[in-house]
Amino acid sequence: MERDVYQRLLKIEEVVELYPLFGEYDLIAKVEAETYDKIGEIVVSKVRAIEGIKATKTLAKMVF
């Protein structure tokens, strides 16, 4: 299922980088958006909507 999730994440426009991992997490995705609120919307409505994703962890960095 990890490969399917990976392919579906690649189709999300705001996902600008995606890497498979070994260990506690299976994938790490870099999402870019103009605001923290928009990142939250993307994670909830697009990322968590993908079948096979059990949990997400969001770390945010604001760039000026």
DOTIMAR-339130 format. One record per residue: residue number from 1; residue in one letter; x, z, y of N, C-alpha, C in turn. Coordinates in nm, 4 decimals, always signed. Atoms other than C-alpha are relative to their C-alpha. Layout:
<atoms>
zalum->NUM&vonu->a&n_u->X&n_w->Z&n_v->Y&ca_u->X&ca_w->Z&ca_v->Y&c_u->X&c_w->Z&c_v->Y
...
</atoms>
This chain:
<atoms>
zalum->1&vonu->m&n_u->+0.0828&n_w->+0.0000&n_v->-0.1192&ca_u->+0.0000&ca_w->+0.0000&ca_v->+0.0000&c_u->+0.0874&c_w->+0.0000&c_v->+0.1259
zalum->2&vonu->e&n_u->-0.0885&n_w->-0.0065&n_v->-0.1162&ca_u->+0.2981&ca_w->+0.0557&ca_v->+0.2314&c_u->+0.0262&c_w->-0.1384&c_v->+0.0594
zalum->3&vonu->r&n_u->-0.0245&n_w->+0.1362&n_v->-0.0498&ca_u->+0.3651&ca_w->-0.3181&ca_v->+0.2564&c_u->-0.1208&c_w->-0.0538&c_v->+0.0760
zalum->4&vonu->d&n_u->+0.1221&n_w->+0.0432&n_v->-0.0672&ca_u->+0.0022&ca_w->-0.3859&ca_v->+0.3497&c_u->-0.0118&c_w->+0.0672&c_v->+0.1369
zalum->5&vonu->v&n_u->+0.0046&n_w->-0.0734&n_v->-0.1273&ca_u->+0.0115&ca_w->-0.1156&ca_v->+0.6189&c_u->+0.1038&c_w->-0.0585&c_v->+0.0960
zalum->6&vonu->y&n_u->-0.1071&n_w->+0.0587&n_v->-0.0814&ca_u->+0.3405&ca_w->-0.2591&ca_v->+0.7476&c_u->-0.0461&c_w->-0.1327&c_v->+0.0609
zalum->7&vonu->q&n_u->+0.0457&n_w->+0.1301&n_v->-0.0478&ca_u->+0.1923&ca_w->-0.6104&ca_v->+0.7735&c_u->-0.1120&c_w->+0.0129&c_v->+0.1029
zalum->8&vonu->r&n_u->+0.1097&n_w->-0.0197&n_v->-0.0944&ca_u->-0.1201&ca_w->-0.4836&ca_v->+0.9512&c_u->+0.0497&c_w->+0.0581&c_v->+0.1320
zalum->9&vonu->l&n_u->-0.0576&n_w->-0.0536&n_v->-0.1235&ca_u->+0.0874&ca_w->-0.2839&ca_v->+1.2007&c_u->+0.0683&c_w->-0.1100&c_v->+0.0809
zalum->10&vonu->l&n_u->-0.0663&n_w->+0.1107&n_v->-0.0696&ca_u->+0.2850&ca_w->-0.5982&ca_v->+1.2845&c_u->-0.0987&c_w->-0.0829&c_v->+0.0818
zalum->11&vonu->k&n_u->+0.1019&n_w->+0.0788&n_v->-0.0695&ca_u->-0.0413&ca_w->-0.7587&ca_v->+1.3985&c_u->-0.0525&c_w->+0.0680&c_v->+0.1266
zalum->12&vonu->i&n_u->+0.0433&n_w->-0.0718&n_v->-0.1200&ca_u->-0.1003&ca_w->-0.4930&ca_v->+1.6655&c_u->+0.0949&c_w->-0.0373&c_v->+0.1136
zalum->13&vonu->e&n_u->-0.0791&n_w->+0.0522&n_v->-0.1119&ca_u->+0.0174&ca_w->-0.6416&ca_v->+1.9931&c_u->+0.0920&c_w->+0.1049&c_v->+0.0628
zalum->14&vonu->e&n_u->-0.0771&n_w->-0.1055&n_v->-0.0671&ca_u->+0.1399&ca_w->-0.3086&ca_v->+2.1349&c_u->+0.1111&c_w->+0.0591&c_v->-0.0870
zalum->15&vonu->v&n_u->-0.1090&n_w->-0.0445&n_v->+0.0874&ca_u->+0.3629&ca_w->-0.2377&ca_v->+1.8325&c_u->+0.1164&c_w->-0.0953&c_v->+0.0232
zalum->16&vonu->v&n_u->-0.1131&n_w->+0.0847&n_v->-0.0387&ca_u->+0.6966&ca_w->-0.3667&ca_v->+1.9580&c_u->+0.1200&c_w->+0.0139&c_v->-0.0934
zalum->17&vonu->e&n_u->-0.1036&n_w->-0.0190&n_v->+0.1011&ca_u->+0.9234&ca_w->-0.2271&ca_v->+1.6839&c_u->-0.0626&c_w->+0.0724&c_v->-0.1175
zalum->18&vonu->l&n_u->+0.0549&n_w->-0.0615&n_v->+0.1207&ca_u->+0.8514&ca_w->-0.1262&ca_v->+1.3250&c_u->+0.1094&c_w->+0.0061&c_v->-0.1058
zalum->19&vonu->y&n_u->-0.1072&n_w->-0.0205&n_v->+0.0967&ca_u->+1.0879&ca_w->+0.0203&ca_v->+1.0665&c_u->-0.0496&c_w->+0.0773&c_v->-0.1215
zalum->20&vonu->p&n_u->+0.0284&n_w->-0.0806&n_v->+0.1192&ca_u->+1.0462&ca_w->+0.1350&ca_v->+0.7056&c_u->+0.1035&c_w->+0.1122&c_v->-0.0097
zalum->21&vonu->l&n_u->-0.0876&n_w->-0.1166&n_v->+0.0131&ca_u->+1.1946&ca_w->+0.4785&ca_v->+0.6329&c_u->-0.0056&c_w->+0.0542&c_v->-0.1417
zalum->22&vonu->f&n_u->+0.0011&n_w->-0.0751&n_v->+0.1248&ca_u->+1.2824&ca_w->+0.6930&ca_v->+0.3342&c_u->-0.0002&c_w->+0.1468&c_v->+0.0371
zalum->23&vonu->g&n_u->+0.0057&n_w->-0.1418&n_v->-0.0316&ca_u->+1.1906&ca_w->+1.0587&ca_v->+0.3419&c_u->-0.1413&c_w->+0.0438&c_v->+0.0327
zalum->24&vonu->e&n_u->+0.1286&n_w->-0.0590&n_v->-0.0351&ca_u->+0.9084&ca_w->+1.2525&ca_v->+0.5046&c_u->-0.1008&c_w->-0.1044&c_v->+0.0499
zalum->25&vonu->y&n_u->+0.0871&n_w->+0.1045&n_v->-0.0541&ca_u->+0.7679&ca_w->+0.9430&ca_v->+0.6804&c_u->+0.0342&c_w->-0.1335&c_v->-0.0649
zalum->26&vonu->d&n_u->-0.0203&n_w->+0.1314&n_v->+0.0617&ca_u->+0.7221&ca_w->+0.5918&ca_v->+0.5413&c_u->+0.0344&c_w->-0.1079&c_v->+0.1013
zalum->27&vonu->l&n_u->-0.0218&n_w->+0.1007&n_v->-0.1039&ca_u->+0.7194&ca_w->+0.3944&ca_v->+0.8659&c_u->+0.0119&c_w->+0.0666&c_v->+0.1356
zalum->28&vonu->i&n_u->-0.0013&n_w->-0.0423&n_v->-0.1395&ca_u->+0.8063&ca_w->+0.4389&ca_v->+1.2303&c_u->-0.0313&c_w->-0.1232&c_v->+0.0845
zalum->29&vonu->a&n_u->+0.0411&n_w->+0.1105&n_v->-0.0859&ca_u->+0.6384&ca_w->+0.2198&ca_v->+1.4905&c_u->+0.0197&c_w->+0.0397&c_v->+0.1451
zalum->30&vonu->k&n_u->-0.0123&n_w->-0.0207&n_v->-0.1442&ca_u->+0.7264&ca_w->+0.1907&ca_v->+1.8567&c_u->-0.1155&c_w->-0.0743&c_v->+0.0663
zalum->31&vonu->v&n_u->+0.1164&n_w->+0.0552&n_v->-0.0692&ca_u->+0.4140&ca_w->+0.1374&ca_v->+2.0656&c_u->+0.0277&c_w->+0.0086&c_v->+0.1491
zalum->32&vonu->e&n_u->-0.0180&n_w->-0.0005&n_v->-0.1450&ca_u->+0.4378&ca_w->+0.0375&ca_v->+2.4309&c_u->-0.1340&c_w->-0.0195&c_v->+0.0689
zalum->33&vonu->a&n_u->+0.1212&n_w->+0.0098&n_v->-0.0805&ca_u->+0.1598&ca_w->+0.0887&ca_v->+2.6847&c_u->+0.0304&c_w->+0.0563&c_v->+0.1380
zalum->34&vonu->e&n_u->-0.0238&n_w->-0.0403&n_v->-0.1392&ca_u->+0.1249&ca_w->+0.1583&ca_v->+3.0560&c_u->-0.0195&c_w->+0.1494&c_v->+0.0241
zalum->35&vonu->t&n_u->+0.0274&n_w->-0.1425&n_v->-0.0209&ca_u->-0.0059&ca_w->+0.5167&ca_v->+3.0202&c_u->-0.0047&c_w->+0.0741&c_v->-0.1326
zalum->36&vonu->y&n_u->+0.0160&n_w->-0.0830&n_v->+0.1195&ca_u->-0.0140&ca_w->+0.8067&ca_v->+2.7761&c_u->-0.1388&c_w->-0.0172&c_v->-0.0593
zalum->37&vonu->d&n_u->+0.1376&n_w->+0.0162&n_v->+0.0477&ca_u->-0.3919&ca_w->+0.7659&ca_v->+2.7558&c_u->-0.0157&c_w->-0.1284&c_v->-0.0798
zalum->38&vonu->k&n_u->+0.0090&n_w->+0.1280&n_v->+0.0701&ca_u->-0.3551&ca_w->+0.4023&ca_v->+2.6522&c_u->+0.0687&c_w->+0.0085&c_v->-0.1353
zalum->39&vonu->i&n_u->-0.0668&n_w->-0.0189&n_v->+0.1295&ca_u->-0.1071&ca_w->+0.4988&ca_v->+2.3802&c_u->-0.0929&c_w->+0.0741&c_v->-0.0950
zalum->40&vonu->g&n_u->+0.0956&n_w->-0.0738&n_v->+0.0823&ca_u->-0.3606&ca_w->+0.7505&ca_v->+2.2524&c_u->-0.1122&c_w->-0.0883&c_v->-0.0511
zalum->41&vonu->e&n_u->+0.1068&n_w->+0.0928&n_v->+0.0402&ca_u->-0.6314&ca_w->+0.4840&ca_v->+2.2477&c_u->+0.0482&c_w->-0.0943&c_v->-0.1096
zalum->42&vonu->i&n_u->-0.0557&n_w->+0.0928&n_v->+0.0986&ca_u->-0.4077&ca_w->+0.2457&ca_v->+2.0530&c_u->+0.0187&c_w->+0.0695&c_v->-0.1342
zalum->43&vonu->v&n_u->-0.0232&n_w->-0.0745&n_v->+0.1242&ca_u->-0.3091&ca_w->+0.5093&ca_v->+1.7982&c_u->-0.1321&c_w->+0.0292&c_v->-0.0705
zalum->44&vonu->v&n_u->+0.1287&n_w->-0.0366&n_v->+0.0610&ca_u->-0.6682&ca_w->+0.6215&ca_v->+1.7415&c_u->-0.0790&c_w->-0.1234&c_v->-0.0439
zalum->45&vonu->s&n_u->+0.0897&n_w->+0.1116&n_v->+0.0309&ca_u->-0.8519&ca_w->+0.2895&ca_v->+1.7544&c_u->+0.0624&c_w->-0.1112&c_v->-0.0832
zalum->46&vonu->k&n_u->-0.0642&n_w->+0.1092&n_v->+0.0740&ca_u->-0.5946&ca_w->+0.0532&ca_v->+1.6041&c_u->+0.0843&c_w->+0.0488&c_v->-0.1179
zalum->47&vonu->v&n_u->-0.0930&n_w->-0.0439&n_v->+0.1045&ca_u->-0.3286&ca_w->+0.2403&ca_v->+1.4073&c_u->-0.0720&c_w->+0.0836&c_v->-0.1063
zalum->48&vonu->r&n_u->+0.0676&n_w->-0.0863&n_v->+0.0982&ca_u->-0.5367&ca_w->+0.5145&ca_v->+1.2448&c_u->-0.1148&c_w->-0.0695&c_v->-0.0714
zalum->49&vonu->a&n_u->+0.1084&n_w->+0.0754&n_v->+0.0632&ca_u->-0.8042&ca_w->+0.2575&ca_v->+1.1633&c_u->+0.0484&c_w->-0.0800&c_v->-0.1212
zalum->50&vonu->i&n_u->-0.0550&n_w->+0.0768&n_v->+0.1113&ca_u->-0.5714&ca_w->+0.0899&ca_v->+0.9132&c_u->-0.0147&c_w->+0.0798&c_v->-0.1296
zalum->51&vonu->e&n_u->+0.0159&n_w->-0.0647&n_v->+0.1303&ca_u->-0.6642&ca_w->+0.1712&ca_v->+0.5549&c_u->+0.1385&c_w->+0.0252&c_v->-0.0604
zalum->52&vonu->g&n_u->-0.1279&n_w->-0.0368&n_v->+0.0590&ca_u->-0.3773&ca_w->+0.3531&ca_v->+0.3871&c_u->+0.0813&c_w->+0.0927&c_v->+0.0888
zalum->53&vonu->i&n_u->-0.0686&n_w->-0.0936&n_v->-0.0881&ca_u->-0.2618&ca_w->+0.5488&ca_v->+0.6906&c_u->-0.0675&c_w->+0.1357&c_v->-0.0140
zalum->54&vonu->k&n_u->+0.0541&n_w->-0.1340&n_v->+0.0235&ca_u->-0.3066&ca_w->+0.9150&ca_v->+0.6063&c_u->+0.0177&c_w->+0.0913&c_v->+0.1207
zalum->55&vonu->a&n_u->-0.0279&n_w->-0.0859&n_v->-0.1157&ca_u->-0.1545&ca_w->+1.0725&ca_v->+0.9174&c_u->+0.0934&c_w->-0.0733&c_v->+0.0950
zalum->56&vonu->t&n_u->-0.0923&n_w->+0.0530&n_v->-0.0997&ca_u->+0.0261&ca_w->+0.9870&ca_v->+1.2381&c_u->+0.0600&c_w->+0.1154&c_v->+0.0779
zalum->57&vonu->k&n_u->-0.0646&n_w->-0.0961&n_v->-0.0890&ca_u->+0.2661&ca_w->+1.1743&ca_v->+1.4610&c_u->+0.0464&c_w->-0.0792&c_v->+0.1214
zalum->58&vonu->t&n_u->-0.0314&n_w->+0.0745&n_v->-0.1217&ca_u->+0.3029&ca_w->+1.0638&ca_v->+1.8211&c_u->+0.0997&c_w->+0.0771&c_v->+0.0855
zalum->59&vonu->l&n_u->-0.0995&n_w->-0.0505&n_v->-0.0939&ca_u->+0.6090&ca_w->+1.1233&ca_v->+2.0357&c_u->+0.0019&c_w->-0.0991&c_v->+0.1144
zalum->60&vonu->a&n_u->+0.0111&n_w->+0.0906&n_v->-0.1133&ca_u->+0.5870&ca_w->+0.9821&ca_v->+2.3853&c_u->+0.1125&c_w->+0.0208&c_v->+0.0991
zalum->61&vonu->k&n_u->-0.1022&n_w->-0.0016&n_v->-0.1035&ca_u->+0.8412&ca_w->+0.8951&ca_v->+2.6506&c_u->-0.0503&c_w->-0.0861&c_v->+0.1150
zalum->62&vonu->m&n_u->+0.0453&n_w->+0.0744&n_v->-0.1162&ca_u->+0.7399&ca_w->+0.7901&ca_v->+3.0002&c_u->+0.1210&c_w->-0.0648&c_v->+0.0658
zalum->63&vonu->v&n_u->-0.1074&n_w->+0.0734&n_v->-0.0659&ca_u->+0.9594&ca_w->+0.5240&ca_v->+3.1592&c_u->-0.0506&c_w->-0.0433&c_v->+0.1368
zalum->64&vonu->f&n_u->+0.0384&n_w->+0.0342&n_v->-0.1365&ca_u->+0.9495&ca_w->+0.4763&ca_v->+3.5353&c_u->+0.0770&c_w->-0.1193&c_v->+0.0500
</atoms>
